[in-house]
Amino acid sequence: MAEPVTLTWELSSPAPIERVWRVLSDTDRFNKVAELGFRFESEPQPDGSVKRTGRARFLGLDMTWEELPFQYRAPEWFRVVRRFHGTPAEEVVTTLRLRRTAKGTDIRYTVAVTPRTILARPLVSLELNTRTRPKLDRALNYMLAELVGTAGPILGGPPPLGPEANARLTTLSADLGPPGFGEKLSTLLRTAPLREQDNIAPLRLAKAWNLLPEQAVPAFLDAVRVGVLSLRWDLICPSCQGPAARMETLGEPERRVHCSSCNVYFDGTFPDSVAVTFRPAPAIRDFDVPVECIGSPGRQRHMLAQERFAPGEQAEVALELPIGPFRLRTWPPLETASVEVRPDAADTELRVVAKDGALTPPRLRAAPGLVKLLIHNDTDRPLRLVLEQLERPPDVLTAGQLLDMPGARDLLPEQAVDPSLAVESLRAGAVLLPHPDDREATRERFEAAVRTFGPRCVVSGERGTLATWPSFDDALRAGQALMESLGTGAAVSSGTLLEVGLVDEVVPMGSVVDGLLRMLPCVAPGVLAAPIGILEDAEVAATVRREGLAAVELPWDVPGVGVIVALAPGG
């Protein structure tokens, strides 16, 4: 095999390592700034995996390659391997390594290209040094300038609007929403990168523009009505929190959805799987945003590490972990393990063994700070291990939240909702039972157990089974019994929720359901969790006392929910 041709950059930034990682790990954006022109296709394989094929021009030729999954450990390093098909370059390995220093962060960025033959090495070297290096120089220099606030206009920014579209935007946005909303929205549509315009999140912008959600969401819907924006329903991947698929009409989402970035499948009908985003209306700006780096660590912010372990390999994965819930999972899939980082825990070293179809032990606790995961792959096959943070970003507006907002349904454009969609509002109790793994057999077992307690409706996905009962009393008793029989934990709540007819079943949605789903990461085996706010309801509080339960505060708040308590014997 010919010796690799290697390009190396030794750089530094005064920015902290966490910020440098956020910028440089977004390799999709990096490749756009570098104008590398990458394109990707994903092809599902019979074993459930996905083959990713990249395309670009290199050495003056149209080339394709197999994109292997990134390996990385935030915020320290990533490594990606690309294996080319029948070209002068056989393999390209790109590596980023960051090191925290007293002055900021040291950066080492390398690109190593292995020629297919010794004779091809001069050609590969010429291409790398004359064509590729200037592009990477430009991207790295821009990112460094951005980190210190001296970057110029965004490279690869949006093309200017045409005269007609520009005049249309000025006219239509003038009277939108509360004071200043129309001006801020029109500025966004004129200047923001196309990737941002393709995924306008109303709750995120409400926070940035100092607006309440109740002010911002109707204003965005009004912008759809007048023709400034288009509304879309996104099917959100529970791993990377990004859109895995999109719908123009809310009515029948796919039950089985694949996220090509994470290579995971999930249930598109689960209550928090459908979210609301906006983009410019075609009359304002008509565009597509190709993904130029599939599997980018920067597109999977909740995944803190992804590493490959050979059969029999033992290795240490050390990361700084904040208080909160995490999960270890693998590909090929084994039963997962939960990692709770809690202020009352003492361990800083956790031993995890992959064996007999599961990660064991299934539940671990660690103190916040530097945590060392001692991993042993005691199987006969290679495994890809992922550590992911489970808290959902608070700025995701789910379909249930939108439909639950007073008056919001009346503002939705006619074509955005299937006319046969049935939505009913009612007061009920609800229970969510987390699954120990994402196997179909587990899902069926939990759903069958729940149905023996006569729920009003029940829906089961990869992460858990959700059910409602006419009263909080019924929900609480069912939750306690199911915890014991299934050997799991549960989250319970009460209030006004929606029952929405999706596909061939009724799905509970709304703020109560969203709150339960946000609590899911906090629910450990044997823990009956609830939002503390429901205890302000006299009937709920009386039921809790009657069952001999007391509220014990758990050590973290859940965004969008607040303080969580465990309902434990002792009331």
Summary of the structure (lengths in Angstrom):
residues: 571
radius of gyration: 25.2
end to end distance: 71.8
largest distance: 82.3
contacts: 1883
relative contact order: 0.09
helix: 28%
strand: 39%
